[in-house]
Amino acid sequence: MIVSKFGGTSVGSYEAMSRSANIIVDNPKRSWVVISATSGTTNDLLRLCSLPINSDEGNGLLEQISRRHLDIASQCSFKKEAIKAVEECMHNLSAHLSKQQSSKDHSETQWVDTLLAFGEILSTQLFAWVLREKNLDVQLKWAGNFICTDSVFGLAAVNLKVTYAKLQHFLTANEGFGSDLKPGNVLLTQGFIGADVQGRTTTLGRGGSDYSAALFAEALEAECLEIWTDVAGVYTTDPRVVSTAHAIDEISFDEAAELSIFGGKVLHPAMVKPVRRANIPVRVASSMEPELPGTNIVTNPLNRPVVRTLSVRKEQTLMTLHSLEMLHQPGFLAKVFSILSEHSISVDLVTTSEVSVSLTLDTAHKASNKVELSEAVLRALNDFCDVEVEYNLALVAVIGNALNQTLGISGQLFSTLKDYNIRLISHGASANNVCFLVDESDAEAVVQTLHQSFIG
């Protein structure tokens, strides 16, 4: 069995859905399909969350969402059925919006998760009919029947034991599903969403569809996980920044994990862990050009260059703390981390001297990378140290292999970047990355310089 996940651009129009459906038809092993919301829909739903019901802007967004999906439905061979499915979903969406105004029986975050799930509900309803056009026998299943989470709405944690038990129960109850599945049979479900033990809809965070697909692949013991997107694999860097950037044939799970954490938008950070744990290869490919090889993510790639790829994470925040209390005194960092934890701020990179510590702040799960430190946080820190905060920085990650063991690599990197002001460097903690913090205005030039020197 192959688990195939299609992103928002791969299902963003009737033409895109038809191309993606043809990919499934081409290989009968693609029997478990995971779908994101159509491109732009989740953002529209997020905007709806903050708008008054029946406002002009809110009604306009509802009309935009409806029109986007009805346009797809109207081109489907099963036009009548597809249009009916969209209209029913939009009716339920409107009813849910009204519920927030009249009910106090739920939290706002719970209400938002249920609202956001309509994006995936709409896309899977439509994609099911497009698959049926191709004479496929489609089972459309609600992801919450499989993905069991806690009740932390907005960024729910998956209960792996319960989730995998539910999936194994499904396989047992549907004997023959999997490697012996009859050609033409497809199970279709949503990414991004799950349900808690009370059956309430939860979400796994932005980009969580990749994570959903990886969990399905591990639990179902898939032979491969495919991530279908709008780019032809994982690139050496963003081709919009470096014209000579190219797709990589093969990378390791370790490299993929680093790339996903440090800003590689093709991969979701949580996706790598389940497939690496189960040693399931991943293929990242373009649904627009499925004939291209894409990038394979495997345990042991044939080629392991010292520098494989470069990634950038903009809108970074650097906080520097100065205090003589640090000198030979235990517990200083513990006190700092405790305060940040109380305000739900997690730390990314850390460098220290005898009387100061610099921290970059982890924003991997936020809609924007920029962290605004509240007055309460700054007051708590200022009680025992001087605090300096800098914004508008960028983290440039050099990702590769044996970077902490390669003789002279630090000197080569610093020599290459001699014309730029390096605000912070992180080297040695990982064999797979070296990170530089630079002014955001220098980020693209830094990447171009590094790519030319180390990749070509």
C-alpha positions in Angstrom: 0.0 0.0 0.0 1.1 3.6 -0.8 -0.2 6.5 1.3 -0.6 9.5 -1.0 -1.1 13.0 0.3 -2.2 15.9 -2.0 -1.6 19.5 -0.9 -3.9 22.5 -1.4 -2.5 23.4 -4.8 -2.9 19.8 -6.0 -6.7 20.0 -5.4 -7.1 23.8 -5.8 -9.1 23.6 -9.1 -11.0 21.0 -11.2 -8.0 20.7 -13.4 -5.7 20.1 -10.4 -8.1 17.5 -8.9 -8.3 15.7 -12.2 -4.5 15.5 -12.6 -4.2 14.3 -9.0 -6.9 11.7 -9.6 -5.0 10.4 -12.7 -1.9 9.9 -10.5 -4.0 7.6 -8.2 -5.4 5.8 -11.3 -1.8 5.2 -12.6 -0.9 3.0 -9.6 -3.4 0.8 -7.9 -1.2 0.7 -4.8 -2.2 4.3 -4.1 -5.1 3.1 -2.0 -5.0 5.5 1.0 -5.4 9.1 0.0 -5.1 12.1 2.3 -6.2 15.5 1.2 -5.6 19.1 2.3 -8.1 21.9 2.0 -8.1 23.7 -1.4 -5.5 26.4 -1.6 -6.6 29.6 0.1 -9.5 28.1 1.9 -7.9 27.6 5.4 -6.7 31.2 5.3 -10.3 32.4 4.4 -11.7 30.3 7.3 -9.1 31.8 9.7 -10.2 35.3 8.6 -13.8 34.4 9.2 -13.0 33.6 12.8 -12.4 37.2 13.7 -15.3 38.7 11.8 -18.8 39.5 13.1 -21.5 37.2 11.7 -23.4 38.7 8.7 -20.7 41.4 8.2 -20.1 42.4 4.6 -16.6 41.1 4.7 -17.6 37.8 6.3 -20.4 37.3 3.8 -18.0 38.0 1.1 -15.6 35.4 2.3 -18.4 32.8 2.6 -19.3 33.6 -1.0 -15.7 33.3 -2.1 -15.4 29.9 -0.4 -18.7 28.7 -1.9 -17.8 29.9 -5.4 -14.4 28.3 -5.3 -15.9 24.9 -4.6 -19.0 25.2 -6.7 -16.7 26.1 -9.7 -15.0 22.7 -9.2 -18.3 20.9 -8.7 -19.8 22.4 -11.9 -17.1 20.8 -14.0 -17.5 17.4 -12.5 -19.2 14.6 -14.5 -21.3 14.0 -11.3 -22.2 17.6 -11.3 -25.5 17.3 -9.5 -24.1 15.2 -6.7 -21.0 17.4 -6.3 -23.0 20.6 -6.2 -25.3 19.1 -3.6 -22.3 18.1 -1.4 -20.9 21.6 -1.5 -24.2 23.2 -0.7 -24.7 21.0 2.3 -21.2 21.7 3.6 -21.7 25.5 3.1 -25.1 25.2 4.9 -23.4 23.5 7.9 -20.6 26.0 7.8 -23.0 28.9 8.0 -24.9 27.2 10.8 -21.6 26.7 12.7 -20.8 30.4 12.4 -24.2 31.3 13.8 -23.6 28.9 16.7 -20.7 31.0 18.0 -23.0 33.9 18.5 -25.6 32.1 20.5 -23.9 29.3 22.4 -21.6 29.4 25.4 -21.2 25.6 25.6 -17.9 25.5 23.9 -14.5 27.2 24.0 -13.5 29.6 21.3 -10.6 27.4 20.2 -12.8 24.4 20.0 -15.2 26.4 17.8 -12.3 27.5 15.6 -11.1 23.9 15.1 -14.5 22.8 14.0 -14.7 25.8 11.6 -11.3 25.1 10.1 -12.1 21.5 9.4 -14.7 22.6 6.9 -11.8 23.2 4.4 -10.8 19.6 4.4 -14.4 18.4 4.4 -15.2 20.4 1.3 -12.1 19.3 -0.6 -12.6 15.6 0.2 -16.3 15.7 -0.7 -15.4 17.1 -4.1 -12.3 14.9 -4.7 -14.4 11.8 -4.0 -16.6 12.7 -7.0 -13.6 13.4 -9.2 -12.2 10.0 -8.3 -15.5 8.4 -9.2 -15.3 10.0 -12.6 -12.2 7.8 -13.1 -14.3 4.7 -12.2 -12.7 4.3 -8.8 -14.6 2.8 -5.9 -14.1 5.4 -3.1 -14.7 5.1 0.6 -14.8 8.6 2.1 -13.9 8.4 5.8 -13.9 11.1 8.5 -10.3 11.5 9.8 -11.6 11.8 13.3 -12.6 8.2 13.2 -8.9 7.3 13.1 -6.8 10.2 14.4 -7.3 10.4 18.2 -5.9 13.4 20.0 -5.9 15.3 23.2 -8.2 18.3 23.7 -5.6 21.0 23.1 -7.5 22.7 20.3 -5.4 24.4 17.6 -2.4 22.2 18.1 -3.6 18.8 19.3 -1.2 16.0 20.2 -2.0 12.6 18.7 -2.5 9.6 21.0 -0.5 7.2 18.9 -1.5 4.1 20.8 -5.3 4.7 20.3 -4.8 6.0 16.8 -2.9 3.0 15.6 -5.3 0.6 17.4 -8.2 2.3 15.5 -6.4 1.9 12.2 -5.6 -1.8 12.9 -9.2 -2.4 13.8 -10.3 -0.9 10.5 -7.9 -3.2 8.6 -9.2 -6.2 10.5 -12.8 -5.2 9.9 -12.0 -4.7 6.2 -10.1 -7.9 5.5 -8.1 -7.6 2.3 -7.6 -3.9 2.5 -4.0 -2.9 1.9 -1.5 -4.7 -0.3 -4.2 -7.0 -1.7 -6.7 -4.2 -2.3 -8.5 -4.7 -5.6 -7.5 -2.2 -8.3 -9.8 0.8 -8.3 -10.6 0.8 -4.5 -9.5 4.0 -2.7 -9.9 5.1 0.9 -10.1 8.9 1.0 -9.7 11.0 4.2 -8.8 14.4 5.5 -5.4 15.6 6.6 -4.9 18.2 9.4 -7.9 17.1 11.6 -8.7 14.5 14.3 -11.0 14.2 17.2 -10.6 13.9 21.0 -12.0 11.1 23.1 -15.3 13.0 23.3 -15.5 13.1 19.5 -14.9 16.8 19.3 -13.0 18.0 16.2 -9.4 19.0 16.7 -6.6 20.2 14.4 -2.9 19.3 14.3 -1.6 22.8 13.5 -0.9 24.5 10.1 0.7 22.1 7.7 -0.6 19.1 9.7 -1.9 17.2 6.7 1.7 15.9 6.1 1.8 14.7 9.7 -1.6 13.0 9.3 -0.3 11.2 6.2 2.9 10.1 8.0 0.9 8.7 10.9 -1.4 6.8 8.4 1.7 5.4 6.6 3.3 4.2 9.9 0.2 2.6 11.3 -0.7 0.9 8.0 2.8 -0.2 7.4 2.8 1.4 4.0 5.6 0.7 1.6 5.9 4.4 0.7 4.5 7.8 1.6 4.0 10.2 -1.2 3.7 14.0 -0.7 2.3 15.6 -3.9 2.7 19.3 -4.1 3.3 22.1 -6.6 7.1 21.8 -6.7 9.2 19.0 -8.2 10.8 17.8 -5.0 13.1 19.2 -2.4 15.4 21.9 -3.8 19.0 22.9 -2.9 17.4 26.2 -1.9 14.5 28.4 -2.9 14.8 28.8 -6.7 13.2 32.2 -6.5 16.3 33.3 -4.6 19.0 31.3 -6.4 18.3 30.7 -10.1 20.7 27.7 -10.2 18.9 25.9 -7.4 17.8 22.4 -8.4 15.8 19.4 -7.1 17.7 16.9 -5.1 17.3 13.2 -6.1 17.7 11.8 -2.6 18.2 13.0 1.0 18.3 11.3 4.4 15.6 11.5 7.1 18.1 13.4 9.3 18.6 16.0 6.6 14.8 16.2 5.9 14.2 16.7 9.6 16.6 19.6 9.8 15.3 21.2 6.6 11.7 21.0 7.9 12.6 22.7 11.2 14.6 25.4 9.6 12.1 26.7 7.1 11.8 24.2 4.3 8.2 24.8 3.4 7.9 21.6 1.3 8.1 19.4 4.5 6.3 19.7 7.8 8.5 19.2 10.9 6.2 16.6 12.5 6.0 14.5 9.3 9.5 13.1 9.5 9.4 11.3 12.8 6.8 8.7 12.1 8.2 7.6 8.8 11.8 7.6 10.1 10.6 5.5 13.0 9.0 3.0 10.7 11.7 3.3 8.0 9.1 4.2 5.4 10.6 6.0 2.3 9.0 9.3 1.3 8.7 10.7 -2.2 8.1 14.4 -2.6 6.9 15.2 -6.1 4.9 17.6 -8.3 1.3 16.8 -9.1 1.7 19.2 -12.0 4.6 17.2 -13.5 4.2 13.7 -12.0 6.6 12.3 -14.6 9.5 14.0 -12.9 11.4 11.9 -10.4 11.0 14.2 -7.4 13.0 13.7 -4.2 13.2 10.5 -2.2 13.7 10.6 1.5 15.4 7.5 2.8 17.5 6.2 5.7 20.8 5.8 3.7 21.1 7.9 0.6 23.8 6.9 -1.8 25.3 10.4 -1.8 26.0 12.4 1.4 27.6 15.8 0.6 28.9 18.0 3.4 26.5 20.7 2.3 23.2 19.5 0.7 20.8 22.4 1.0 20.2 25.9 2.4 17.1 27.2 4.1 16.0 30.6 5.5 13.6 31.5 8.2 12.8 35.2 8.3 11.1 37.4 10.9 13.3 36.0 13.7 13.6 37.4 17.2 16.9 37.6 19.1 16.8 38.1 22.9 20.1 38.8 24.7 20.2 38.7 28.5 23.0 40.3 30.5 23.7 39.7 34.2 26.6 39.3 36.5 24.5 36.8 38.4 25.4 34.3 35.7 29.0 34.2 36.7 29.6 30.9 38.5 25.9 30.8 39.6 23.8 27.8 38.9 20.1 28.1 37.9 20.2 31.3 35.8 19.1 29.6 32.6 16.5 27.5 34.4 15.0 30.8 35.7 14.9 32.3 32.2 13.4 29.2 30.6 10.8 28.9 33.4 9.6 32.5 32.7 9.4 31.9 28.9 7.6 28.6 29.5 5.0 30.3 31.7 4.2 32.6 28.7 4.2 29.8 26.1 7.4 30.9 24.5 9.9 28.2 23.4 13.5 28.7 22.7 15.2 27.7 19.4 18.9 28.4 19.5 21.1 29.3 22.5 24.6 30.8 22.9 26.2 31.8 26.2 29.1 33.6 27.6 30.0 34.0 31.3 27.7 37.0 31.8 25.3 36.9 28.9 23.0 34.5 27.0 21.5 35.0 23.5 18.3 33.2 22.5 16.4 32.9 19.3 12.7 32.2 19.8 11.0 29.1 18.3 8.1 30.1 16.1 7.7 26.9 14.1 4.0 26.4 15.0 2.9 30.1 14.6 1.2 31.6 11.6 3.9 34.3 11.5 7.5 33.7 12.5 7.6 37.0 14.4 7.3 36.8 18.2 6.2 39.9 20.1 7.4 39.8 23.7 4.8 41.0 26.1 5.5 43.6 28.8 4.8 40.9 31.4 7.6 38.7 30.0 10.1 41.6 29.9 9.2 42.8 33.4 9.8 39.3 34.8 13.2 39.0 33.1 14.2 42.6 34.0 13.9 41.7 37.7 17.2 39.8 37.5 18.9 40.8 34.2 19.1 43.4 31.4 17.2 42.4 28.3 17.9 43.4 24.8 15.4 42.4 22.0 16.1 42.6 18.3 13.6 41.9 15.5 13.9 41.7 11.7 16.5 39.0 11.6 16.8 35.9 9.5 18.1 32.4 10.3 20.1 30.8 7.5 20.6 27.1 7.9 23.3 25.2 6.1 22.1 21.6 6.0 24.2 18.6 5.1 26.3 15.7 6.6 29.0 15.5 9.2 29.2 19.2 9.5 30.4 18.9 13.1 33.3 16.6 12.0 34.4 18.0 8.7 37.8 19.6 9.1 37.9 23.3 8.1 34.2 23.7 7.4 33.8 26.5 9.9 36.6 28.4 8.4 35.3 28.0 4.9 31.8 29.2 6.0 33.1 32.3 7.8 35.5 33.1 5.0 32.6 32.9 2.5 30.5 35.2 4.7 33.2 37.7 5.7 31.3 40.6 4.2 28.2 40.0 6.3 27.5 40.7 10.0 26.8 37.4 11.7 24.7 38.0 14.8 24.8 34.4 16.1 26.2 31.1 15.0 25.1 27.6 16.1 27.5 24.9 15.2 28.4 21.5 16.8 25.1 20.5 18.4 24.0 18.7 15.2 25.9 16.8 12.6 23.4 18.0 10.0 23.3 21.8 10.3 25.1 25.0 10.9 23.0 28.1 11.6 23.7 31.8 11.1 21.5 34.7 12.3 21.9 37.7 10.0 20.0 40.9 9.2 16.9 40.1 7.3 17.9 42.5 4.6 21.1 40.3 4.0 19.4 36.9 4.0 19.0 36.4 0.3 22.5 37.6 -0.5 23.9 35.3 2.2 22.0 32.3 0.7 23.2 33.2 -2.9 26.8 33.5 -1.7 26.7 30.2 0.2 25.0 28.4 -2.7 27.5 29.5 -5.2 30.4 28.5 -3.0 29.3 25.2 -1.7 26.6 23.8 -4.1 27.2 25.6 -7.4 
